[in-house]
Amino acid sequence: MSSTWAAAAVPGPVYVGGQKLKALTYGHAVLLERVGISEILTPLEFWGFVGICQRDFKSGCNWLDWFLSPLGQWYYTRKPMPKNRTKALAEALVYIQSNMQLPELLEVEGKGHATGAKYGAPVLQTLRTVALSKLNYTPSEMMDSGLLQLMWDCLAYNEQHGGAKIIDGQLAAGIAELERLQAERQKANA
């Protein structure tokens, strides 16, 4: 069984800068995109990130009213970062990366590339469309669904319907080694 899948299915508590965060949800990703937090470099971005990720979606929406108000912006711009700023920023980066860790995919012959479809819809919208139309998620539960679990659900659905195969762990390492050996042989024969 894949350890990345297990971590997605049952995430543990995470602390960033001494603040307990929930597992990154689809709703968190939407709210972070809504306020334009793509990097966490300033106190305002840090506290915005923490404020969103420590709440469920509905509470996060309500909190954003305060955060985005002139008084909230003034307050969080001046609120000091945790004492060990570098550690807090590193923890935030690890939190985001670990909540986005997907398995490798193996292309199914004749079905397109394993790197993903080339559509114009944003990834979050594509996930939403598949989850609502094919996976029986409801709009209300979806916003508090773990983002990584939602991604795994969509990838597994895609695999079951002939899309790219999920490869993880030993199989992925084995395929990488075979590709390396093939490249060496081609180089030696050239």
Wavefront OBJ file of the C-alpha trace (Angstrom):
o trace
v 0.000 0.000 0.000
v 1.235 3.465 -0.807
v 2.412 5.588 2.106
v 1.529 8.800 0.248
v -2.022 7.562 -0.183
v -2.301 6.608 3.486
v -1.062 10.045 4.556
v -3.679 11.620 2.291
v -6.472 9.414 3.602
v -5.701 10.002 7.285
v -3.571 13.122 7.739
v -2.152 13.907 11.139
v -2.110 17.260 12.919
v 0.434 19.773 11.687
v 1.959 22.728 13.507
v 3.364 25.673 11.592
v 4.997 28.387 13.642
v 3.361 26.953 16.764
v -0.115 27.184 15.171
v -2.133 23.958 14.739
v -3.404 23.639 11.163
v -5.988 21.338 9.650
v -5.093 19.141 6.687
v -5.101 21.265 3.540
v -8.588 21.100 2.044
v -10.002 22.000 -1.324
v -11.677 24.964 0.390
v -8.322 26.115 1.790
v -6.798 26.021 -1.698
v -9.692 28.081 -3.085
v -9.443 30.676 -0.278
v -5.655 30.953 -0.602
v -6.060 31.525 -4.319
v -8.859 34.025 -3.670
v -6.596 36.236 -1.539
v -3.552 35.681 -3.763
v -1.356 33.818 -1.304
v 0.923 31.712 -3.475
v 4.134 32.339 -1.534
v 4.577 32.900 2.168
v 7.209 35.580 2.577
v 5.668 38.400 4.616
v 3.904 38.476 7.997
v 0.634 39.304 6.206
v 0.964 36.254 3.939
v 2.001 34.031 6.844
v -0.930 35.025 9.070
v -3.335 34.848 6.119
v -2.123 31.333 5.350
v -2.373 30.258 9.000
v -5.753 31.925 9.478
v -7.224 30.079 6.505
v -5.629 26.670 7.127
v -6.572 26.422 10.805
v -10.302 26.724 10.042
v -12.902 24.810 8.088
v -14.143 26.427 4.881
v -17.160 28.258 6.300
v -15.212 29.633 9.271
v -12.380 30.582 6.912
v -14.793 32.591 4.761
v -16.042 34.437 7.836
v -12.500 35.043 9.080
v -11.493 36.465 5.693
v -13.989 39.319 6.208
v -11.877 40.420 9.203
v -8.527 39.645 7.574
v -9.323 41.631 4.417
v -10.774 44.618 6.286
v -8.517 47.686 6.609
v -8.176 47.046 10.340
v -7.374 43.356 9.784
v -4.753 44.220 7.162
v -3.208 46.764 9.524
v -3.207 44.257 12.411
v -1.715 41.301 10.505
v 0.876 43.445 8.731
v 2.215 44.411 12.158
v 1.669 41.123 14.001
v 5.121 39.644 14.571
v 6.093 36.379 12.969
v 6.945 33.467 15.296
v 10.313 33.882 17.030
v 12.029 31.460 14.685
v 10.816 32.957 11.401
v 12.971 30.706 9.211
v 11.655 27.569 10.906
v 8.037 28.769 10.621
v 8.427 29.503 6.896
v 10.105 26.128 6.354
v 7.244 24.394 8.203
v 4.736 26.216 6.000
v 6.553 25.053 2.871
v 6.697 21.441 4.124
v 2.967 21.611 4.981
v 2.060 22.718 1.459
v 4.418 20.274 -0.254
v 3.297 17.300 1.821
v -0.342 18.134 1.109
v 0.325 18.204 -2.631
v 2.439 15.023 -2.923
v 0.874 12.937 -5.652
v 1.940 9.565 -6.988
v 3.762 9.203 -10.254
v 1.606 8.275 -13.219
v 2.307 5.867 -16.047
v 0.843 6.719 -19.436
v -1.609 4.238 -20.901
v -0.670 3.605 -24.503
v -2.810 5.594 -26.895
v -4.566 7.491 -24.090
v -2.431 10.650 -23.919
v 0.319 11.747 -21.616
v 0.635 10.928 -17.937
v 1.491 14.546 -17.219
v -2.152 15.541 -17.450
v -4.706 16.718 -19.921
v -4.172 19.964 -21.751
v -7.415 21.771 -21.020
v -7.911 25.433 -20.226
v -9.788 24.918 -16.947
v -7.806 25.562 -13.749
v -6.802 22.412 -11.864
v -9.074 23.253 -8.919
v -12.063 23.575 -11.260
v -11.235 20.294 -12.993
v -11.030 18.533 -9.608
v -14.361 20.072 -8.602
v -16.053 19.001 -11.827
v -14.868 15.392 -11.559
v -15.638 15.173 -7.830
v -19.169 16.515 -8.222
v -20.107 14.781 -11.467
v -18.360 11.421 -11.099
v -17.452 10.832 -7.454
v -20.675 11.833 -5.682
v -19.133 14.630 -3.631
v -21.662 17.258 -2.584
v -20.854 20.950 -2.964
v -20.985 21.494 0.799
v -18.755 18.550 1.805
v -16.305 19.190 -0.983
v -15.018 22.458 0.430
v -13.857 20.703 3.616
v -12.518 17.616 1.830
v -8.784 17.054 2.040
v -7.181 18.390 -1.130
v -4.737 15.519 -1.429
v -7.494 12.937 -0.819
v -9.623 14.631 -3.499
v -6.687 14.464 -5.927
v -6.172 10.760 -5.174
v -9.907 10.131 -5.669
v -9.800 11.826 -9.075
v -6.617 9.993 -10.103
v -8.048 6.617 -9.024
v -11.269 7.327 -10.945
v -9.224 8.266 -14.000
v -7.171 5.063 -13.688
v -10.313 2.916 -13.366
v -11.602 4.412 -16.594
v -8.491 3.715 -18.655
v -6.450 6.834 -17.865
v -2.901 7.057 -16.599
v -1.946 4.328 -14.139
v -0.900 5.301 -10.623
v 2.570 4.024 -9.862
v 4.089 4.633 -6.486
v 6.952 3.411 -4.384
v 8.871 0.346 -5.615
v 7.264 0.267 -9.064
v 8.113 3.921 -9.723
v 11.715 3.337 -8.606
v 11.958 0.227 -10.800
v 10.684 2.043 -13.878
v 13.120 4.912 -13.264
v 15.993 2.390 -13.063
v 14.880 0.694 -16.317
v 14.755 4.077 -18.054
v 18.262 4.865 -16.773
v 19.622 1.514 -18.033
v 17.973 2.004 -21.425
v 19.542 5.466 -21.747
v 22.987 3.994 -20.876
v 22.582 1.259 -23.519
v 21.534 3.778 -26.161
v 24.520 5.936 -25.284
v 26.886 2.925 -25.489
v 25.448 1.864 -28.892
v 25.771 5.357 -30.370
l 1 2 3 4 5 6 7 8 9 10 11 12 13 14 15 16 17 18 19 20 21 22 23 24 25 26 27 28 29 30 31 32 33 34 35 36 37 38 39 40 41 42 43 44 45 46 47 48 49 50 51 52 53 54 55 56 57 58 59 60 61 62 63 64 65 66 67 68 69 70 71 72 73 74 75 76 77 78 79 80 81 82 83 84 85 86 87 88 89 90 91 92 93 94 95 96 97 98 99 100 101 102 103 104 105 106 107 108 109 110 111 112 113 114 115 116 117 118 119 120 121 122 123 124 125 126 127 128 129 130 131 132 133 134 135 136 137 138 139 140 141 142 143 144 145 146 147 148 149 150 151 152 153 154 155 156 157 158 159 160 161 162 163 164 165 166 167 168 169 170 171 172 173 174 175 176 177 178 179 180 181 182 183 184 185 186 187 188 189 190
